[in-house]
Amino acid sequence: MGPIVLTAVVLSVASLGAWPLGPATVATAADQRGEGRGTAPTWVAQKPAAKPSLKGSEGNYSASVFVAAPAQRAWAVLVNYEAMAGVMPDIKEAKVLRRSGPVVELQQTYQAPYTFGRRIKAVLTMRESAPRQLSYTLVRGDQIRELRGSWSITPVAGGVLLRHQLQVDPEVPGFVRPVYFELMETNLRQSMVILKRLIEQN
């Protein structure tokens, strides 16, 4: 499975512009109930719902899903960037351009409904904090004002909670933005479902 930025994406609409979109992450839940008083919880006790959750609107999103797998396995899938090509719904190509310790420069090519069928390239800087945190920012791409996000992996009972937080501001006409964001939200949900399956089957 390829490098997962899971998919930060830059899109473009015919002559209207281009935008990006990124992969999705999951949120964490409540404290674990201790056996005795004064016992500090080490993970979340209640297992979150198996279906992805997506909150937010208009370019600011938080997506999360429970994954029945250890944190190390989830991390290995997330940072297998190049294997994501052809697996995630919008990533057609992925290539690591360079690596310097925990900092990776990643180039991805996207094609999805939210790109209106066009192939869009974007270069991202990935910052790894193994095995719990992965952040990314846009270096360059087609007509995108802002693209940044992060993935977090939180141990919970029976697995991990995977969360993807994303901020994207496409440079497109105002009348196109509602359609763009609707298509992006659909892609985020699909990406979380696929990522959950990949990690659990890996």
Kinemage of the C-alpha trace (Angstrom):
@kinemage 1
@onewidth
@group {chain A} dominant
@subgroup {mainchain}
@vectorlist {calphas} color= white
{ca met a 1} P 0.000 0.000 0.000
{ca gly a 2} L 1.398 3.296 -1.065
{ca pro a 3} L 2.404 6.294 0.853
{ca ile a 4} L -0.554 7.431 2.570
{ca val a 5} L -1.163 10.842 2.820
{ca leu a 6} L -4.010 9.114 2.066
{ca thr a 7} L -4.508 11.343 0.067
{ca ala a 8} L -3.915 15.000 0.085
{ca val a 9} L -5.295 16.041 -3.215
{ca val a 10} L -5.076 18.914 -5.621
{ca leu a 11} L -7.860 19.276 -8.092
{ca ser a 12} L -8.741 21.187 -11.144
{ca val a 13} L -11.918 21.982 -12.984
{ca ala a 14} L -11.656 22.471 -16.690
{ca ser a 15} L -10.764 26.106 -16.982
{ca leu a 16} L -12.121 26.955 -13.545
{ca gly a 17} L -9.108 25.987 -11.502
{ca ala a 18} L -7.594 23.194 -9.469
{ca trp a 19} L -7.934 21.962 -5.944
{ca pro a 20} L -6.487 19.438 -3.536
{ca leu a 21} L -7.849 17.050 -1.097
{ca gly a 22} L -6.325 14.927 1.464
{ca pro a 23} L -6.826 11.723 3.085
{ca ala a 24} L -8.844 11.251 6.312
{ca thr a 25} L -8.169 10.585 10.088
{ca val a 26} L -9.908 9.460 13.129
{ca ala a 27} L -10.698 10.907 16.476
{ca thr a 28} L -10.216 9.687 19.975
{ca ala a 29} L -12.791 8.916 22.628
{ca ala a 30} L -13.235 8.877 26.411
{ca asp a 31} L -11.074 7.694 29.295
{ca gln a 32} L -10.747 4.053 30.204
{ca arg a 33} L -12.440 2.922 33.392
{ca gly a 34} L -9.730 1.745 35.828
{ca glu a 35} L -9.958 -1.446 37.875
{ca gly a 36} L -9.190 0.444 41.049
{ca arg a 37} L -9.207 4.029 42.156
{ca gly a 38} L -6.239 6.138 41.218
{ca thr a 39} L -5.344 3.898 38.276
{ca ala a 40} L -4.423 6.009 35.252
{ca pro a 41} L -6.018 4.798 32.005
{ca thr a 42} L -3.587 3.794 29.257
{ca trp a 43} L -6.089 3.669 26.404
{ca val a 44} L -9.685 4.392 25.596
{ca ala a 45} L -11.974 1.745 27.013
{ca gln a 46} L -14.976 1.969 24.730
{ca lys a 47} L -14.537 0.809 21.159
{ca pro a 48} L -15.678 3.486 18.661
{ca ala a 49} L -18.152 2.740 15.899
{ca ala a 50} L -16.800 0.708 12.989
{ca lys a 51} L -18.181 3.078 10.344
{ca pro a 52} L -16.270 6.259 9.472
{ca ser a 53} L -17.353 9.539 11.025
{ca leu a 54} L -16.989 12.815 9.130
{ca lys a 55} L -17.446 16.213 10.758
{ca gly a 56} L -17.013 19.695 9.364
{ca ser a 57} L -17.861 21.546 6.165
{ca glu a 58} L -16.540 23.865 3.461
{ca gly a 59} L -12.941 22.681 3.531
{ca asn a 60} L -12.450 22.031 7.262
{ca tyr a 61} L -12.931 18.367 8.127
{ca ser a 62} L -12.222 15.743 10.749
{ca ala a 63} L -12.730 12.127 9.675
{ca ser a 64} L -12.246 9.159 11.976
{ca val a 65} L -12.719 5.426 12.066
{ca phe a 66} L -12.016 2.519 14.410
{ca val a 67} L -9.464 0.025 13.080
{ca ala a 68} L -9.071 -3.430 14.609
{ca ala a 69} L -5.266 -3.487 14.359
{ca pro a 70} L -2.217 -2.418 16.414
{ca ala a 71} L -0.770 1.077 16.059
{ca gln a 72} L 2.423 -0.140 14.372
{ca arg a 73} L 0.450 -1.817 11.593
{ca ala a 74} L -1.680 1.278 11.029
{ca trp a 75} L 1.462 3.422 10.873
{ca ala a 76} L 3.168 1.106 8.383
{ca val a 77} L 0.218 1.445 6.008
{ca leu a 78} L -0.041 5.223 6.395
{ca val a 79} L 3.581 5.863 5.466
{ca asn a 80} L 3.696 3.364 2.604
{ca tyr a 81} L 3.067 6.314 0.314
{ca glu a 82} L 3.832 4.886 -3.101
{ca ala a 83} L 1.634 1.827 -2.551
{ca met a 84} L -1.410 4.097 -2.292
{ca ala a 85} L -1.448 4.733 -6.035
{ca gly a 86} L -4.328 2.883 -7.640
{ca val a 87} L -5.651 1.790 -4.242
{ca met a 88} L -7.114 4.979 -2.816
{ca pro a 89} L -10.030 6.328 -4.871
{ca asp a 90} L -8.285 9.533 -5.966
{ca ile a 91} L -4.546 8.745 -5.984
{ca lys a 92} L -3.359 7.606 -9.407
{ca glu a 93} L 0.392 8.097 -8.937
{ca ala a 94} L 2.641 8.614 -5.917
{ca lys a 95} L 6.393 9.115 -5.736
{ca val a 96} L 8.738 9.966 -2.875
{ca leu a 97} L 10.993 12.708 -4.239
{ca arg a 98} L 13.315 12.898 -1.244
{ca arg a 99} L 13.603 12.024 2.413
{ca ser a 100} L 15.538 13.700 5.226
{ca gly a 101} L 14.949 11.904 8.500
{ca pro a 102} L 11.253 12.275 9.405
{ca val a 103} L 10.592 14.788 6.594
{ca val a 104} L 9.439 13.451 3.228
{ca glu a 105} L 8.706 15.294 -0.011
{ca leu a 106} L 5.945 13.446 -1.816
{ca gln a 107} L 4.473 13.961 -5.278
{ca gln a 108} L 0.989 12.660 -5.998
{ca thr a 109} L -1.291 12.696 -9.024
{ca tyr a 110} L -5.035 12.789 -8.391
{ca gln a 111} L -8.013 11.978 -10.561
{ca ala a 112} L -11.497 11.718 -9.076
{ca pro a 113} L -15.012 13.154 -9.335
{ca tyr a 114} L -13.869 16.196 -7.372
{ca thr a 115} L -11.187 16.841 -10.015
{ca phe a 116} L -13.881 16.564 -12.675
{ca gly a 117} L -11.910 13.849 -14.412
{ca arg a 118} L -8.683 15.824 -14.740
{ca arg a 119} L -5.306 14.509 -13.586
{ca ile a 120} L -3.832 16.947 -11.057
{ca lys a 121} L -0.336 16.929 -9.555
{ca ala a 122} L 0.643 18.154 -6.108
{ca val a 123} L 3.860 18.114 -4.076
{ca leu a 124} L 3.494 17.730 -0.315
{ca thr a 125} L 5.842 17.898 2.646
{ca met a 126} L 5.134 15.031 5.047
{ca arg a 127} L 6.371 15.181 8.646
{ca glu a 128} L 6.427 11.851 10.436
{ca ser a 129} L 6.252 11.381 14.211
{ca ala a 130} L 6.216 7.591 14.396
{ca pro a 131} L 4.075 5.802 15.270
{ca arg a 132} L 1.277 8.207 16.205
{ca gln a 133} L 1.299 11.382 14.084
{ca leu a 134} L 1.687 12.306 10.406
{ca ser a 135} L 1.209 15.876 9.148
{ca tyr a 136} L 1.363 17.319 5.649
{ca thr a 137} L 1.380 20.694 3.901
{ca leu a 138} L 1.198 21.712 0.264
{ca val a 139} L 4.479 22.790 -1.337
{ca arg a 140} L 3.145 23.430 -4.812
{ca gly a 141} L 0.169 22.459 -6.911
{ca asp a 142} L -2.426 23.820 -9.292
{ca gln a 143} L -4.423 26.847 -8.148
{ca ile a 144} L -4.835 25.961 -4.493
{ca arg a 145} L -4.705 28.588 -1.783
{ca glu a 146} L -4.190 26.204 1.142
{ca leu a 147} L -3.849 22.500 1.835
{ca arg a 148} L -2.746 21.096 5.150
{ca gly a 149} L -3.722 18.255 7.414
{ca ser a 150} L -2.685 15.533 9.812
{ca trp a 151} L -3.255 11.889 10.648
{ca ser a 152} L -3.280 10.598 14.216
{ca ile a 153} L -3.303 7.045 15.574
{ca thr a 154} L -4.737 6.611 19.085
{ca pro a 155} L -4.737 3.203 20.850
{ca val a 156} L -8.206 2.150 22.049
{ca ala a 157} L -9.705 -1.119 23.295
{ca gly a 158} L -9.341 -3.695 20.526
{ca gly a 159} L -7.364 -1.553 18.106
{ca val a 160} L -6.767 2.100 17.250
{ca leu a 161} L -8.747 5.186 16.408
{ca leu a 162} L -7.516 6.676 13.139
{ca arg a 163} L -8.230 10.375 12.604
{ca his a 164} L -7.631 12.592 9.586
{ca gln a 165} L -7.929 16.351 9.926
{ca leu a 166} L -7.910 18.444 6.766
{ca gln a 167} L -7.997 22.094 5.757
{ca val a 168} L -8.296 22.949 2.083
{ca asp a 169} L -9.091 26.203 0.296
{ca pro a 170} L -9.485 25.701 -3.467
{ca glu a 171} L -9.027 28.588 -5.850
{ca val a 172} L -12.301 28.135 -7.728
{ca pro a 173} L -15.320 30.334 -8.489
{ca gly a 174} L -17.830 30.656 -5.683
{ca phe a 175} L -20.604 28.854 -7.536
{ca val a 176} L -18.366 25.764 -7.955
{ca arg a 177} L -17.312 25.473 -4.303
{ca pro a 178} L -20.470 23.709 -2.998
{ca val a 179} L -20.112 20.976 -5.631
{ca tyr a 180} L -16.394 20.642 -4.957
{ca phe a 181} L -16.857 20.239 -1.200
{ca glu a 182} L -19.698 17.750 -1.627
{ca leu a 183} L -17.545 15.564 -3.889
{ca met a 184} L -14.595 15.900 -1.518
{ca glu a 185} L -16.663 14.730 1.441
{ca thr a 186} L -17.735 11.646 -0.491
{ca asn a 187} L -14.100 10.919 -1.348
{ca leu a 188} L -13.017 11.334 2.289
{ca arg a 189} L -15.591 8.792 3.474
{ca gln a 190} L -14.592 6.311 0.779
{ca ser a 191} L -10.903 6.768 1.622
{ca met a 192} L -11.456 6.025 5.309
{ca val a 193} L -13.373 2.831 4.495
{ca ile a 194} L -10.617 1.638 2.158
{ca leu a 195} L -7.854 2.554 4.591
{ca lys a 196} L -9.559 0.694 7.437
{ca arg a 197} L -9.799 -2.433 5.270
{ca leu a 198} L -6.173 -2.176 4.119
{ca ile a 199} L -4.847 -1.890 7.670
{ca glu a 200} L -6.990 -4.705 9.050
{ca gln a 201} L -6.052 -7.037 6.175
{ca asn a 202} L -2.356 -6.100 6.057
